[in-house]
Amino acid sequence: MSRSKEAAIMTLASRRYWRTCDAETVVSAWRESGVSVAAFARQHGIHAARVLRWRSRLGGKKAIQFRPVRMVSASTRVDLGDADVLVELVTRSGRRIAVRRGFDARLLEELVRAVESWSC
């Protein structure tokens, strides 16, 4: 698990209430970890029953997955004021992320996961 995701889980663990998107982040991290619920909960200071209850509420939703994207021609691109912007990504929530030539793919993946975990 990345450091940023680990930090997000630790922050969520200390919250008294979770929104659905918070729970999705935690349940997804648990599934990706490959460890038992008890081990994951102990490691992050969360009650295992809380993780299991949210897993049930979410109805078997799987880990966050990236979806195929469709590239459009430069003539249809929104002008962001910088000709060096090559790709603009619009997330499910409608947030836009623009990346330049030579971007770090792993950093972009972490950024998208973080943005998608923000308030619903």
Rosetta blueprint (number, residue, H / E / L):
1 M L
2 S L
3 R H
4 S H
5 K H
6 E H
7 A H
8 A H
9 I H
10 M H
11 T H
12 L H
13 A H
14 S L
15 R L
16 R L
17 Y L
18 W L
19 R L
20 T H
21 C H
22 D H
23 A H
24 E H
25 T H
26 V H
27 V H
28 S H
29 A H
30 W H
31 R H
32 E H
33 S H
34 G L
35 V L
36 S L
37 V H
38 A H
39 A H
40 F H
41 A H
42 R H
43 Q H
44 H H
45 G L
46 I L
47 H L
48 A H
49 A H
50 R H
51 V H
52 L H
53 R H
54 W H
55 R H
56 S H
57 R H
58 L L
59 G L
60 G L
61 K L
62 K L
63 A L
64 I L
65 Q L
66 F L
67 R L
68 P L
69 V L
70 R L
71 M L
72 V L
73 S L
74 A H
75 S H
76 T H
77 R L
78 V L
79 D L
80 L L
81 G L
82 D L
83 A L
84 D L
85 V E
86 L E
87 V E
88 E E
89 L E
90 V E
91 T L
92 R L
93 S L
94 G L
95 R L
96 R E
97 I E
98 A E
99 V E
100 R E
101 R L
102 G L
103 F L
104 D L
105 A H
106 R H
107 L H
108 L H
109 E H
110 E H
111 L H
112 V H
113 R H
114 A H
115 V H
116 E H
117 S L
118 W L
119 S L
120 C L
